[in-house]
Structure formats: C-alpha cells, structure tokens
Amino acid sequence: MTATEFLRPENWLGDSGGPRYVQLRRRLEQGIETGVLPPNSSLPPERELADITDLSRVTVRKAIQELVREGLIEQRQGSGSFIRERVTRMEQSLSELTSFTEDMARRGMETTSQWLERGLFRATPDEVEALDLAPDGQVARVYRLRQAGGRPMALERAALPTDILPNPLEVTTSLYEVLGRLGHRPVRAVQKISAVNLSARDAELLGVAEGDAGLSIARISYLASGRVAELTRSLYRGDAYDFVAELRL
C-alpha cells in the first residue's frame, strides 16, 4: 500500500473519532509503526496532504507539529517533513574509562570510522594548556565520525602529545588499544558533559537535523604517573545515548 492510499480518509476519518488533527496524527503514527511510512521517507507537502485527506492545511499542520514534538517526524528547512529513524538508546557508564570501540563491542556491535583528520599538527592554545606543551609544540590528532551497526553515533576529536602517540596513522580502530600496546594507556579521566544544539555540519555528519540535541563531552585523561595523556572532545547524538553514573554514600 502506498502512503497516498494509506492516508485516504474513507478508511480512518469519522465524526466519532475526535478532533480531526488527532485522527490524522493517529493515522500517521500507525503508518510509521507498520512501516507504510518508513524511516527517512518524506511526507507529501502540506497542500498535497490536505488534498489527500480532505482536511484543511491548518489541521494537517497541527497534526504534523505534534509528531515533530514527539520526535517521530523531523522538518528540514527547504526539504520538507521526514519520518525520523528510531534509534535504540544506549546507556554508557561514567564509572569506567573505556573506549568507544570497547563500549560497542560489549553490545555486540561492530564499529567503523570515517576519518576527518589524522596526523601531526601544531597544537592549538587549548591543546597547549590541557596537555602542558610548549607554545609551539605539536600534537598527534585523530578526528573521526564513529559509527556502530552502520549508524553514525559520535564525532570524536582526540589530541595527544607526540611522544605518547608518535604515529597517529597506527590508530585504525581503538585509540586505547594502540596506547595500551605503547604502554601509554590512561588510567583515569575527568569528563565534562554539556547539552548542545548541533550545528549544520555536525548534524549532517551524524545524520540528524540541524539544531537537534547533542551531548558535548570534553575528556582529559591521565597516565598512572599523573601526566596528562589525552584531550578528547566528542559530540554524541542526543537521541542515542544516556550516560549513567553510580553514586554511593
């Protein structure tokens, strides 16, 4: 059944079904749940939906706006309304210092990376301060889009002193696995988590809409000696992650 056939009013619209926008909202929800309206597919424009359903554009707009608030539909500026892909939320513990690759492996998920930057670079002022480098020092930097199960999950930018990671090209999957082999795996870290609205570029890479909620995480990791080993700034999809911390008295 096509979306147009599914939305024709004779099968669902009635005088006893409550407000018309509510009936349309329920019909759209049913289409999403049954796959008639599959993830990432576009809805017809408001005017066309009004013609298909014999409803006013005001009624159509109100039904769609409710589904936008529920997170079932997203509106992309200049492109229209789209069915959002449902993402299974993941819980990540804040009590263990693990890598993204290790976290996903525990869930039985294979990880891949899209490299955005990898090499030796002159340190930025923030990197100089965080890593205690000389003002003209270099860092090994790895910046990548992290994917799990074929789905974009996070943007991760790590900077490390070059004596801790001399060759960033060695990092193909897990950064911490490489650091472990080199004898430089961090043993503790301090993280700061902030809520952000994703920029157009970051949202495009993460496969969500511009302005969607994201989680920004700044991590400074330390070696057993107390030396700073790593400065990582990550952006996680806000619809995919819950960070959990265990607290004890």
N, C-alpha and C positions, 0 to 999 in steps of 0.2 A: 504494500500500500504506500502510495506517495504521501508526502506531507500535505499537499493540497487536498487529496481525498480524505485524509485523516481529519482535517480541520473543517470540512464542510459541516454546517450547523445542524443538519437534519438528524445527525447521529448523537448529539450531545446537548444541544441548546434547547432549554424549555422554560416555561413560565414558572415552574415549581422548583427550579434548581438554584434559586438565589440570585444575587446580583450578576449581571451578565459578565462583568470583568472577572468575577470569581469563577464562573463556569469556564471561561476561556483559560484562565490560569490553571485550573484543574486539568483541562484538556491538554494543555501544553506540558504540564508535569507528567501526565500519563504518556504522552508521546516520547518524552525524554526517558522515562523509566522503561518503556518497552522497546526502545531503540528505533522507533519510527523517525524520531528526531535525534540522529546520532551525534556524539561528541564532535565538536569543531565544525558542524554543519551550520549554514547560515539560515536564519529565518527570512521569509519574504518581507519586503518593506512594509511599513505600517499601512500605507494605502492599499497595497495588494492584500494584506491580511484582512483589512476591513471589507474588501470586496468578497473575499473567500468566505468569511464568517457572517456576513450581513450585519456587522456591528459597526459602530462609529469609530473613527480614529482615536477619539478620546478614550473610549472603552478599551481598545486594543493597547494603547499606550499605557494605561493604568495596569493592565494585566502583565505586560512586559516589565514594567518598572518593579512590580512586586517580585517577579522571578529574578530580576537583577539583584535586588536586595537579599534574596535567599541564596544567591551565588550559583543559580542554575543557568543563567544567561549573562553574557557579557556584551557590552556595547562598545564597539571600536569606532573611534571617530573617523568619519569618512568612509567606513566599510559596512556598517550596519550592526545587526544583532546576531550573536553566535551562541550555540549551545556549548556550555563550558564542559571541559573534560573533568570527570570526577577523579580526584586524586586521593588515594588512601593515605591518611595522615600517619606519620611515623613519630614515635617517641624516641628522643635521644637523651641519654643520661648526661648530666653535667658533673657527675661524680667520678667519671673515668676519663683519662686522657687517651683517646683513641683517634684514629684517622677516619676519614670518610669511607675509604675502601674497607677498613675493618668493620665499621658500623654496618655497611650494606651487606658484607659477607655473612655477618651474623644472621641477617634476614634472608639469606639465600639468594641475594640479588647480585648480578654481575654489574660491575661499574665500567664506564668508559669516560674518556676525557676528550674535549675539544680544546686544543691548545690555542691560547690567545696571546701568550707571551712566555718566552722561556730563554734564559741566558744570563749573562753577567752585565750589570748596568751600574751607572753611577747612582749612589744612594740618594734618596730624597731627604729633605730635612727631618721628616717624621721617622724615616728608617735610621738615620744617623743617631737620633736621640734614643729611639727604642732599643737599638742594637748596640749602642755605645761604640760607634765607629768614628773614625777620623772624618772631618768635614768633607774631604774629597775621596772618601772610601767607596768601595764597590760592594754590591750585594749580588747574591745569586737569587734570581727572581723567577717564580713559576706562577703563571696566571692561567686559569683554565675553567671551562664550563664542566661541572661534574654531572654525570648522568648515571642513573640507576634504572635497570629494567627498561632501557631505551627512552627514559623520560628525563628531561632537564630538571635538576634538583637545586643546584647551587653554583654560584660563581665564587671562586677561591683564588686569592692572590697572596702568595707567601713570599717573604723576603728573609734571607738568611746570610750571615757572614760567609765570605767565600772560603775561609778555612774550615768551616763546618760543612758546607756543601760546595766543593770545588768545581764540580761539573753538573750543572742543573739538567743537562741532557740525559743523565742517568735516571732521572725520575720519569718513569713511564706509566706507573700505576700509583702505588702508595709512596708518598714522600717519607713517611715514618719508617717504612720498610728499608728504604735507602739509607736513612740516617742511622737506623739500627745496625746495618752492615758496616757503616763507617765508624761506629762507636760513639755516635752523637745523638742518640735518641733522647728527646726531652722526657723528664720525669714528672714535671708539674707545670701548670699553666694558670694564668689569670685571664678570664674572659669577661668582656663587657658586651651585653646584648641590648640592642636598641630596635625599636619598631620604626620602619621607614616606608615611604611610598616609592615604588620602583620607577626609575627614570625610563624614558622611551627605549634607550639602548639596552639597559639591563633587562627590562621586561621582554624585549624581543628575543634576547638570548635564552631567557628562562621559559619562554612560551606562554606568557601571560599578558594581560593588558597593562598598558602604561598607567601608572598610578596605583596599581594593585599593592596590597600589603606585602611587605617583606621583612625578614629579620636580618639585621646587620650585626655581625659578630666580630669583634676585634680580640685576637688572642695573642698574648705574649707568653712564650714557652721557655722553660729553663732547663739546663742540664743539672746533673746531680751536684756539680761544683758550685751551682748558683749563677753561672753565666747565662745571659740571655742567648737563646739559640734561634729563635724564630719570631717573626712578626707576621701574623696572618690576618687578613681582613676578608671576611666571607659575606656573601649575600644569599640567604636561603629563601625559597618560595614560602610565603606566609601560609599558603593553603596546604602545605605538605608536611610541616614539622611542628611538633610540640617538644619543647625542651623541659626536662624533668630533673629536679634536684631533690635528693633525700636529705631531710633535716632531722637532727637528733638533739635532744636535750642534754 
